[in-house]
Amino acid sequence: MDKGFSIVEGTNNGIMKSSDDNNILFSGSLNSGMSGGPTLDENKNVVGINVATSGNGLSYLVPAEYLAIILERLKLTGFQADADIGQRITEQLQNHADKYVQNLQKREWTFQQLGNFKVPMDVTGVVRCWDNSDKPIPGNLMRSYFTQCRNESSVYLDDDLEVGTLDYEYVWLDAGEMTPARFYRHYEAMNVSVSASGAGKQDVTNFECFTDFTLIAGQEFKMTVCRRDYLNYTGLSDLLVTAALVGHKRQGMLFNLDMTGTTFESGMALLQRMLGDFKWQK
């Protein structure tokens, strides 16, 4: 806002428990143009770097320890600019994606019963889930149960592109006395998924998909795995997965997974881990 040098006061509320990036919650009001500026304590020590705001006094800082790491690396090159910054960014994004999935694998997952399945839900400190099921309406022949899960992590690349998001959802359908043919039409219409990524044709290739039938927890699913690759960040991909339970006349289960800016190998490793945790319980 062209205000020159300015100072905003606020309270350091410590590391956010729900942030897998260890961001600091800051009660000061950050504004556009303040990103990258320092946040200091009363002793003039830099404790964080301004990174984002949600308004109403909710702001976020990257801990200064990460700045210290960058400065140490710069000392090794005599503070010279990287000759190929694009390649360096790509390497860091790949390493981040792989370490992120490895961390997910080590974390404690919660499990919840959804219809006849017991499935992985929240990941402590990383992914949160919430119930979006519709309220039952008297006279409805079909009942649906819908749970969504999402991480709170993303890597900013430009105004239109962020990577590192993880979304997954479960839908359990119980048709009751609905005829199988009517249920199938409704079920088929619900079996769709769209990537949450804002990447455009200038960023990624078209999706390539593979569909087949597979057993999950002893039950047959029709599964589609789609992948598209980033043009400017070689080795990074978006992964989109849909899976639908088949072979049941009046029951259905949909599982959708959407990962942006991951390595394909890490994305598939996480998918296999999650599907391996499915349990069928009548």
N, C-alpha and C positions, 0 to 999 in steps of 0.2 A: 504493500500500500504506500510505498515511497515515504515512509516515516523516519528513515534514517535509523540511527542506533536507538534501541528501546529496550527496557527491562520489564519483564512481567513477573510478579511474585506469585508463588503457589506453594503447595505442600507436597513433599515427596511421600507417596503412599506405599512405597516399596515395590518389590517384584510382583507382577500379576500372577496369581496361581493358575489362571486359565490360559496363560500365554506360554506357548512352547518356544517362543523366542526370548523369554526372560525379560520382556519389556517392563519398564517402570511406569506405574500409574502416577500421573502428575495432575494436581488440581488447578494449575495455572491455565490461563486461556491462551493457547497457541493459535496463531493466525497464519493465513497464507503468506509465504515468504520467509517464515521463521524456521522452516525445516533446515536442518544442518547446523543450526546455531547451538551454542553450548548452554547447558543448565548447570548452575553453580550452587554450592551450599554456602552457608554463612561464612565459611573460612576461605572462600574463593576457589575451592577445589571443583574441577569439572566432574560431575557425577553422571551426566548423560547428555545425549545429543537429541535435539527436538526431531521428532519423526512424523507424528500424526496427531489429529484431534478428532473428537466426536462431538464437539460443541458442549455447551453448558458446563464448562470447567473440567471436562474429561479430556486429558491429553496424554500422550505416550512418548516415552524416551527410550532410546537404545542405551543400555549401560555403557559407561565410559571405558570399561575393560576391552570392548571390541575396538574402540578407537586406539587404545594402547597397542593392540596387536597390529593394526594397520601401520602405525608409526614405526614399530620395530621392523616391519617388512620394508618400509620405505628407506630406513637407515641402511639396509643391506644393498640398496641400489643407489645410494647417494642422493636420495630424494628425486630421482629422475623418473619421468613419466614412463609408464609401461609401453613398450613398442607395439604391442598387439593387445589393447585393452579388451577387444571383443572376445579373443580367445581366452583371456584370463577370466572374464565374466562367465563364459560358457563352462569352463572347468569348475568354477566355484558353484555354479548352479547345479551341475551334475553331482558334485560332492555333497552339496546340501540335500539334494533329492535322495541320494543313497543313504546318507546318515539319518535323514528324517524317517525313512521307512524302517531302518534298523532300530531306531529309538522306539517306534511304534510297536515293533515286534517284542521289545523288552518290557514295555509298560504293562500295567495291570488293566485288563479289559473287564468290563461288566457284561453280564449276560441276562437276557430277558426272554420270557416266553411270549411268543407271538403266534397265535393259533396253535398248530401242532408242532411248531418249530421253536427251539431254543437257539437264539442267535446272538452274536457279539454286538454290543451297543457302545456305551461310552468308553473312552480311553482316558484314564485319570490324568488330568492336567493338559490334555491335548484336544480331545474330541468330545463334544457334548451332543446329546440326543434329546428330542422332545416329541411328545405324542401329538400328532395332527389328525387324529381320527375324528370322523364326523359323529355328531351326536345321533343316537338311534332315533329313527322316525317311525312311529307306529304305522304298521301296514307295509313297510318296506320288506320285500322278500329277501334282500341281500344285505349283509352287514360287512363293513370294511374296517380294518384297523391299519393305521398309517403312522409310521415312525420315521422321522428324518434325523440325520446326524451330520455334523459339520465341524471342521477344525476352525481355528481362529488365526490361521497363519497364511500369509501370502507374501510374495516377493514382488515389489514394484519394479517394473521395467520401463514403462512409459505411461502417459496419461490414459491410454486405452488398453494396456496389457499388464496383467499380473499373473504370476504362476505360483504353484505350491499349494493350491487349494485341494481339499479332500471332502467330498460329499458322498454319502450313501444313504439309501432309504429302503425300507421294507413295507410291503403292503400284503396283508392277509385278507382274503376274501372268503366269506362263508355264504353260499347261495341259499341255504335253507331249503325251501320247497320249490325254488325256481327251476324251471325245466333246464336240462343240460345245454340244449341248443341256445337258449336265450342267455344263459350264463356265459357260454363260450364267446358269444358276440361281444358282450360287455367286457369280458376278460381280455380278449384280443385287442380291443380299443384302448385299454389301459396300459398295454405292454409297449410303452414308448419311453424314450429318455433323450434329453437334449443336453449337450455340454454347457456348463455355466461359464466357460471361458469366453473372454471378449476378443480372442484372437481372430484376425481376418485373413483374407487371401494373401495379403502381403506378409503375414507372419508364419502361416502353417500350410502344409499340404492338405489335400482332401483326406477325409477319413477312409481307411481301408478296413473292412469288416470280415469276420469269419464267424459262421454260425454252425452249431452242431448240438447234439444231445449228449448230456453227461449226467452221471450220478452224483448227487450231493446228499450226504447223510442217508444213503440208501434209496433216495427218491430221484426220479428222473426229471431233469430240467432241460428246457431249450435255452441255450445260452448263446449270446452274441458278444464278441469282443471286438471293439473298434479302436484303431490307433491312427493318429496323425502326428507328423513330425514337424518340429520348428525349423524354419528356413535359416534363421540367423544364429541359432543356438544348437549346433549339431549334437545329437545324442539325447536331446530333450523331446518328450512326446506328451500328448494328451491321451488319456486312456478312458474309454467309455464302455461300460459293461452292463448288459441287461440279462437277467435270467428269470425264466418263468416256469413254475411247477407245472408238469403235465401228468395226465393219467388219472385225474380225479374229476368226477362228474360235477361236483357242486362245491369244490374247494380250490382255491388258488393261492399262490405265493409269488410275489414279484420282488426281485432284489436288483437295485440299480447302484452302480458305483461310478463316480466321476472324479478323475484325478487330472490336474493340469500341471504341466511343466515338470514331469517326473522322468526318470529313465524307464524305458519299457520293462527292463528286467526287474527293477524295484517294484514297479506297479504290479507286475504279475506275481511277484513273491508275496506282496501284501494280499492280493486277491486269493491266492492259494491258502494263505494263513486263515483268512476270514472264512472261506468256504469249508475249510477243514474243521472249523469250530461249530458248524451247523450241527444241531442234534434234532432228530425226528422223535417226537414224544406224543403218542396218541392219547 
